[in-house]
Amino acid sequence: MKPYEIFRRLSTAETDALVLSACEDDEIPDKVAGSVLTLQRVPLKRFERMTDEVRRGLVRKTLRDRRAEDLALFVLSAGLVRARSEMIEGFLASLDLPHDGPNLTADEPVAEPARERLSKAVSELAEKHGGRNAAVFLHAFVEQPDVAWPVLAELLDGDPKLALEDRSAD
């Protein structure tokens, strides 16, 4: 599932919370604003006059746009690392992956763990942190450029508790 597709399934509150967490990184607000202005074709002066609620709506619309795939992955990753660092670090540690806190530290693509070990780590993650939180993280994780894990993608597609139900109407 592509990052923009993940954002399409998140509720307004979930999206806003992830964006707010991601924006703790100083460079993200400028990237998001630039993408909103470009992709939504909104002049800067008009954007400045908009209410916060209208701006947040444009940010959500942009992150759900196929053309903003890289931005969506960037925001999703940064938001998850800031908001769910303990969960991410626990998952990486359970698989003995090289990491510094919630960040992978490998210089090259990370080899996929054995199916049984990965399945156990995914189950424990969902059990401890809830299926929805695990699903959002794992769907984002499998989209990372350094992660080519077909078994994880298969687990995500085949496990109903890791299905990312659509809450966009919430």
N, C-alpha and C positions, 0 to 999 in steps of 0.2 A: 504494500500500500504506500503510495507516494505521500510525501509530507503534506502537500496541499489537500490530499484526500483525507488525511487524519484530521486536519483542521476543519474540513467539511462535516465531520462527524462529531466534533466537539460542541458542547453548548456554549452559549455566549459567555457565561461565567467561567467555564473552563478555559476558553480561549483568552479571555481578558486576564485571568490569573497567570497563564503561561507567558503572555506578552509582558505583563508587569514584572514578572520574575526575570525574564530575559533582558528587560531594559535596565536592570541593575548593572549590566555591562555597558560601559560608556559609549561604545561605538554602535550599539544596536538601534537606539532611537533614531539616529540620523539615517541609517540604512533603511529602516522601516518607513520613515517619513519620505525619503527620496523615492522609494518604490511606490508608495501610495500616490505621490504626485505624478510619477511617470505612468504607471499602469492605469490609474483611474482618470488620468488627464485632468487633474485639478490644478489650477493656478495657485501658486504659493499664497498670494494675497487673499484669495478666497478661502483657502485651507486655514489660514490664520484666524479668519473671522468665524469659522465653524465652532459649534459647541463641542465640548469634549465627547459627548455621546455620539455625535455625528462622526467625529474623527475616529473614535473607536470602531464604529460601524464600517468605515472605510478601511481601517486596518484589518478587520476580520474578513472583509470582502477580498482584499488583496492577498491575504495569506491562504485563502481558499481558491485562488486563481492559479491555473496551470502554469501560467507564464512566470509565476513567482516561486517556482519549485525550490530553487536554491535558497531564497530568502526564508521560505517556510521551514526548510530543514535547519537552517541557521538559528532561527528564532525558537523552533521546537527543541533543538538540542540545548541551547543556552538556557531556556526556561526550565527544562527538565533537570539539567545539571544543578541549577540554583535551587529549585523547589523540591527536588527528590534526590538529593545527593546521597543520603544514607541508603536509600533503596538501590541506586545504581552501583554504589561502591560495594554493597553486599552481593549483588549479582556478579560483578566482575571478580570479586574475591572468591566466590563459591566455584568459579570456573578456573581459578588460578591464572587469570589473564593479567598481563602487565598493566598496572594502573597507578595513578597518583590521585588518591581520593576517588571522585567519580569520573575521572578522565583516563581513557586508554593512553598508554605511553609507548605503544609499539611504533616503530619507524616504518614498518611495512604492513601489508594486509595481515589481519589476525586470522589464524587457522581456526576452523570450526572445531569445537570439542566433540568428543564422541557422542552419539545420539542419546545414549542412556544418561550420561552425565548432564548433557544440555537439557534433556527432558525433565530430569530431577530438579535442576536449578530453576527452570521456568515454572514448574509446579510449586516449588517452595516460594518463589517470588510472588506468584498469584495468591497463594495462601496467606502469606504474611502481609502483603500490601494491597490486596484486593485485585480482582480480575481487571477492572477498568484501568487502574493505575499501571498495572503490569502490561496490559495490552497497549496503552499509549506509548509507554517506554520501549517495549520490544518492537513494535511496528516502526518506531523512529530509529531504533538501534540497527535493525536489519537494513535500513536505507542508507546508513553511513557508508561513505566511499571505501573505507578500509575493511568493511565487513561483507563478505560474500558467503553467507551461511544458508544454503538451501534447506537444511534440516530445520533450522529455526523458522524459516518462511513456511515450511510444511506444517510445523507445529502450530503456528499462528493461524493458518488456514483451516486446520482440522480440529481445533479445540474450541468448543462453543463458549467456554468461560473466558477465552481470549479474543472473542469476536468483539469488534469495536462497534457497538450499536450506535446508531445515528441519534444524537441528542441535539442536533442543530436547531430544532424548533423550540428548545427550552430557553 
